[in-house]
């Protein structure tokens, strides 16, 4: 990790607090080009962000609020939405206002450009990185991967077990880990399911004869799919009165690795409002070249080849460079 984090990671650190102890410490941060964080407290009528720095106020001029604002490729909502949230920045100047008080001039754009150049620009498919969920949509989750730069995590890449909406896995502000899935024209797409373990890793927590908790994920004519873990689901015999989203208690009738099948019997179902919990990861490294979800004994192969994706990115870059 090169020291670039999703916004909110630095604000409570000792180093960040020390840089805001005095005017002189902020001046040192200016000279050293440090990336700091503060809480945006106001967005004025001109869409300048006012940031609380403790010893003084800071101003992020509208055009310095994010990459693309100045060029018109990013809407002002990217700035407005930061109110009452941490923002990263570098100090570009310290001057006195009309009342003679010091005020810091800040740039979030410069911090983001440095993050792109020194960190995000060096990422390749298979790299596993820190991310923070910023907002959720029906087609996926958006996550800050560094200095407020956001990438998409498509809904079908969140987990092996299918969900109707990302809110079933994440909440806004949740810290997660994610893998770089692909890079297209500088845009990074993320994936998450590979970190949640293989079929074998997940099924090792369950035994035939147990009655366990689950969630009804889909109801078909031939049965209901019950999620036992984000990367594991089994098929239960049909029972009247069940619906998608219900909590379930299910009896494990059989486990068949060669077919990746778990046969279940529904004991009971009930409605329950639940809040997603922090993900639990099987993979804890910083990079993976290849992930195979299916067991070796299974004829069906479910895999992700990050190494091949990385080669494709390299070939694309080489072609565009020669052009």
C-alpha positions, -999 to +999 in steps of 0.1 A: +000+000+000+014+034-010-003+056+016-034+065-005-067+055+012-104+060+008-115+093+024-121+091+061-091+068+068-067+097+077-088+121+096-084+105+130-047+096+126-021+111+149-001+125+119-032+142+105-041+158+139-005+169+143-005+188+110-035+208+122-022+218+156-011+253+145-006+277+116+031+267+115+023+229+113-001+236+084+026+257+068+049+227+071+023+205+054+021+230+026+059+229+021+060+191+023+029+186+000+012+164+026-022+149+019-044+157+048-081+153+057-107+175+074-144+176+076-163+197+051-188+218+070-203+241+044-207+242+006-214+279-002-235+293-030-206+292-054-199+255-045-167+262-026-162+238+002-154+251+037-133+227+057-128+227+095-090+225+101-092+231+139-069+261+141-085+278+111-109+273+083-099+260+049-115+267+015-115+242-014-125+264-044-151+248-066-127+239-094-104+223-069-132+201-055-126+171-076-109+159-108-132+168-137-150+197-121-128+223-139-132+205-173-170+200-168-168+162-170-179+158-134-210+174-119-210+197-089-228+170-069-194+155-064-185+185-043-219+192-027-222+157-014-191+160+006-207+183+032-204+168+067-180+142+054-142+139+055-124+153+024-087+149+015-067+178+003-033+194+000-027+229+013-017+253-015-016+286+003-022+302+037-034+338+035-054+363+056-091+370+051-107+404+052-109+402+090-071+396+092-075+359+102-055+332+085-073+309+061-059+279+042-065+274+005-069+237-003-071+215-033-088+181-033-081+178-071-044+179-066-046+151-040-067+130-064-043+136-093-014+124-072-033+094-060-041+085-097-005+090-107+013+073-079-012+046-068-043+039-089-024+042-122-002+013-111-030-011-102-034-043-123-062-069-124-060-091-093-047-064-070-067-065-037-073-030-023-091-011+005-123+006-005-152+024+011-188+022-001-200+056-012-235+049-026-256+020-038-276+016-070-297-013-084-268-023-108-240-022-083-221-004-055-198+025-059-167+025-038-140+051-030-106+034-038-084+064-028-088+101-022-124+101-031-119+085-065-148+061-071-150+028-089-180+005-097-185-029-081-212-045-103-239-064-085-230-097-101-194-094-088-204-088-051-210-124-042-216-158-057-250-160-041-273-137-061-289-107-046-316-082-057-298-051-046-264-042-032-280-030+000-284-066+010-246-068+013-234-033+020-242+000+037-229+034+027-197+041+046-188+004+050-151-004+047-145-034+024-117-051+005-121-056-033-101-069-062-094-050-094-114-069-120-106-049-151-092-016-164-107+001-194-095+035-205-083+042-170-116+032-154-113+005-128-140-021-123-140-040-090-150-075-079-156-088-044-168-124-046-134-139-050-124-128-016-153-145+001-140-180-004-144-211-026-173-235-025-152-259-004-140-232+020-176-221+026-192-255+028-166-266+054-185-247+080-216-269+076-224-306+082-251-330+071-278-332+098-274-297+110-302-271+111-288-237+102-299-202+094-303-189+059-320-163+036-344-171+009-329-157-023-352-171-050-383-192-053-387-214-084-412-241-094-387-268-084-376-254-051-362-224-032-325-213-032-314-206+004-282-186+010-262-200+038-233-176+033-226-149+007-207-174-014-228-204-007-264-214-014-284-246-013-316-258-029-346-265-006-377-285-013-407-263-020-428-252+009-460-230+008-459-195+020-422-186+015-410-155-002-377-139-013-359-121+015-373-141+043-350-156+070-351-193+071-341-222+093-331-252+071-320-288+077-290-299+057-301-331+040-270-338+018-238-321+006-225-332-029-191-316-038-189-331-073-221-313-082-217-283-059-251-292-044-265-287-010-299-303-004-320-286+022-353-289+039-370-257+051-380-260+088-394-224+091-393-190+075-401-155+089-399-119+079-370-100+095-354-066+088-317-071+089-287-049+085-257-062+065-227-070+086-190-064+078-178-090+052-157-119+063-128-127+039-111-159+032-085-143+011-063-119+030-035-112+006-028-082-016-029-099-050-044-130-066-037-142-102-064-169-103-095-179-084-114-211-088-147-213-069-157-248-079-142-279-063-116-300-082-141-329-083-168-308-100-172-310-138-185-274-138-157-249-136-163-214-121-132-193-122-117-159-125-084-155-144-069-122-133-036-129-149-053-131-183-071-099-177-038-082-168-023-094-200-053-080-219-048-046-202-011-046-212-019-054-248-045-027-249-021-001-235+006-011-259-018-008-288-030+026-278+005+038-271+017+027-306-013+044-322 
